[in-house]
Amino acid sequence: MALILALTAAGDWGRQVWRYERGGMAAYQWWRLLSAHLVHLGWRHAGLNCAGLVLLWVLFARAFSPRRWLWILLVSGATIDAGLWLLRPDIEWYLGASGVLHGAFAAGAYAWYRRGEGLGAALLLLLIVKLVYEQHAPASVFDPDLPLVPEAHLLGALGGLTAAFVPRRSSKPL
């Protein structure tokens, strides 16, 4: 959260330098692949994503080890980046943590489901309904004034679910 808030404090300059930007990445500005998921449109956008992060932490922190969570978040972000690059060349820029948060939500809900907790299945179904709705909605469910890139949420959820689903080589518990 500290990184999200620090990059938000950088204002317009930070958004220009750190967002996913097709032209910048074509010019080898690879840091954008990571920083795009930490920089936000403004304080309201950052606040919503930080609130989502806190909620996910409260719900799912113990579902995986910290190392596995890092893997899930990185795979979610990489899936968003690759998906936008390959499947949506018309998207020139993107920023925000919500896609990666969808990956964390999908992974956490899947972990609950896999452990036999009925709420896990309900949360996965809720996520699917939200993702389908967003494919047809022009704006965010939580703030209609924020622009929405629904593919980022979908790709993030797919990345998080994949990272949680793929078995680890180690026999240590998740």
C-alpha positions as CSV (number, residue, x, y, z in Angstrom):
1,M,0.0,0.0,0.0
2,A,2.9,2.3,0.7
3,L,4.1,2.0,-2.9
4,I,0.6,2.7,-4.2
5,L,0.2,5.8,-2.1
6,A,3.7,7.0,-2.9
7,L,3.2,6.7,-6.6
8,T,-0.2,8.4,-6.4
9,A,1.5,11.3,-4.6
10,A,3.7,11.7,-7.7
11,G,0.6,13.0,-9.6
12,D,0.4,13.4,-13.3
13,W,4.1,13.0,-13.8
14,G,4.2,9.7,-12.0
15,R,1.2,8.4,-14.0
16,Q,2.9,9.3,-17.3
17,V,6.2,7.6,-16.3
18,W,4.9,4.4,-14.5
19,R,1.6,3.4,-16.3
20,Y,1.4,0.6,-18.8
21,E,1.9,2.4,-22.0
22,R,2.2,0.6,-25.3
23,G,4.5,3.1,-26.9
24,G,6.8,3.2,-23.8
25,M,7.1,-0.5,-23.6
26,A,7.8,-0.7,-27.3
27,A,10.7,1.6,-26.5
28,Y,12.1,-0.9,-23.9
29,Q,10.6,0.8,-20.8
30,W,10.0,-2.6,-19.2
31,W,9.5,-1.2,-15.7
32,R,6.0,-0.3,-16.8
33,L,5.1,-4.0,-16.7
34,L,5.3,-3.9,-12.9
35,S,4.7,-0.2,-12.0
36,A,1.5,0.0,-14.0
37,H,-0.2,-2.1,-11.3
38,L,1.0,0.3,-8.5
39,V,0.2,3.7,-10.0
40,H,-3.4,5.1,-10.0
41,L,-5.5,7.8,-11.6
42,G,-5.7,9.7,-8.3
43,W,-6.4,9.5,-4.6
44,R,-9.9,8.1,-5.0
45,H,-8.8,5.3,-7.4
46,A,-5.8,4.5,-5.1
47,G,-8.1,4.5,-2.0
48,L,-10.5,2.1,-3.6
49,N,-7.7,-0.3,-4.5
50,C,-6.1,0.0,-1.1
51,A,-9.5,-0.8,0.6
52,G,-9.8,-3.8,-1.7
53,L,-6.3,-4.9,-0.7
54,V,-7.1,-4.7,3.0
55,L,-10.3,-6.6,2.5
56,L,-8.5,-9.3,0.5
57,W,-5.8,-9.5,3.2
58,V,-8.4,-9.9,6.0
59,L,-10.2,-12.6,4.0
60,F,-7.4,-14.6,2.4
61,A,-4.0,-13.8,3.9
62,R,-3.7,-17.3,5.5
63,A,-4.8,-19.2,2.3
64,F,-1.2,-19.2,1.0
65,S,2.3,-18.5,2.2
66,P,3.7,-15.0,1.6
67,R,6.0,-16.4,-1.1
68,R,3.1,-18.0,-2.8
69,W,1.1,-14.8,-2.6
70,L,4.0,-12.9,-4.3
71,W,3.9,-15.6,-7.0
72,I,0.1,-15.2,-7.5
73,L,0.4,-11.4,-7.7
74,L,3.3,-11.5,-10.1
75,V,1.5,-14.0,-12.4
76,S,-1.7,-12.0,-12.3
77,G,0.2,-8.8,-13.3
78,A,2.1,-10.7,-16.0
79,T,-1.1,-12.2,-17.4
80,I,-2.7,-8.7,-17.6
81,D,0.4,-7.2,-19.3
82,A,0.7,-10.1,-21.8
83,G,-3.0,-10.2,-22.4
84,L,-3.4,-6.5,-23.1
85,W,-0.3,-6.5,-25.3
86,L,-1.3,-9.5,-27.4
87,L,-5.1,-9.4,-27.3
88,R,-5.9,-5.6,-27.0
89,P,-3.5,-3.6,-29.1
90,D,-6.0,-0.8,-29.2
91,I,-5.5,-0.2,-25.4
92,E,-2.7,2.4,-25.4
93,W,-2.4,2.8,-21.6
94,Y,-3.6,1.1,-18.4
95,L,-2.9,1.6,-14.7
96,G,-4.2,0.4,-11.3
97,A,-4.1,-2.5,-9.0
98,S,-7.7,-3.8,-9.5
99,G,-6.7,-6.4,-12.1
100,V,-4.1,-7.9,-9.8
101,L,-6.6,-7.7,-6.9
102,H,-9.0,-9.7,-9.0
103,G,-6.2,-12.3,-9.3
104,A,-5.8,-12.4,-5.5
105,F,-9.6,-12.7,-5.0
106,A,-9.7,-15.6,-7.5
107,A,-6.8,-17.4,-5.8
108,G,-8.2,-16.9,-2.3
109,A,-11.7,-18.0,-3.3
110,Y,-10.2,-21.0,-5.1
111,A,-8.1,-21.9,-2.0
112,W,-11.3,-21.8,0.2
113,Y,-13.2,-23.9,-2.4
114,R,-10.3,-26.5,-2.6
115,R,-10.3,-26.8,1.2
116,G,-14.0,-27.6,1.1
117,E,-15.3,-24.3,2.4
118,G,-18.7,-23.7,0.8
119,L,-18.1,-19.9,0.7
120,G,-15.3,-20.4,-1.7
121,A,-17.6,-21.7,-4.4
122,A,-20.0,-18.8,-3.7
123,L,-17.2,-16.3,-4.0
124,L,-16.0,-17.8,-7.3
125,L,-19.5,-17.6,-8.7
126,L,-19.8,-14.0,-7.5
127,L,-16.5,-13.2,-9.3
128,I,-17.7,-14.9,-12.5
129,V,-20.9,-12.9,-12.4
130,K,-19.0,-9.6,-11.8
131,L,-16.6,-10.4,-14.7
132,V,-19.4,-11.2,-17.1
133,Y,-21.2,-8.0,-16.1
134,E,-18.1,-5.9,-16.6
135,Q,-17.7,-7.1,-20.1
136,H,-20.9,-5.2,-21.0
137,A,-20.6,-2.3,-18.5
138,P,-19.1,1.0,-19.4
139,A,-17.8,1.8,-16.0
140,S,-16.6,0.4,-12.7
141,V,-19.1,-1.2,-10.3
142,F,-17.6,0.7,-7.4
143,D,-17.1,4.1,-9.0
144,P,-18.9,4.9,-12.3
145,D,-16.6,7.9,-12.9
146,L,-13.5,5.7,-13.2
147,P,-12.7,4.3,-16.6
148,L,-12.8,0.6,-16.8
149,V,-10.6,-1.9,-18.6
150,P,-12.7,-5.0,-18.0
151,E,-10.1,-7.2,-19.7
152,A,-7.6,-6.4,-17.0
153,H,-10.0,-7.7,-14.3
154,L,-10.7,-10.8,-16.4
155,L,-7.0,-11.4,-17.2
156,G,-5.9,-10.8,-13.6
157,A,-8.5,-13.3,-12.3
158,L,-7.4,-15.9,-14.8
159,G,-3.7,-15.3,-13.8
160,G,-4.4,-15.5,-10.1
161,L,-6.5,-18.7,-10.5
162,T,-3.8,-20.3,-12.7
163,A,-1.1,-19.4,-10.2
164,A,-3.2,-20.8,-7.3
165,F,-4.3,-23.9,-9.3
166,V,-0.9,-25.1,-10.6
167,P,0.5,-27.5,-8.1
168,R,3.8,-26.7,-6.5
169,R,6.8,-29.1,-6.7
170,S,7.4,-28.9,-3.0
171,S,5.4,-31.0,-0.6
172,K,5.2,-28.1,1.9
173,P,1.7,-26.8,2.6
174,L,0.5,-23.7,0.7
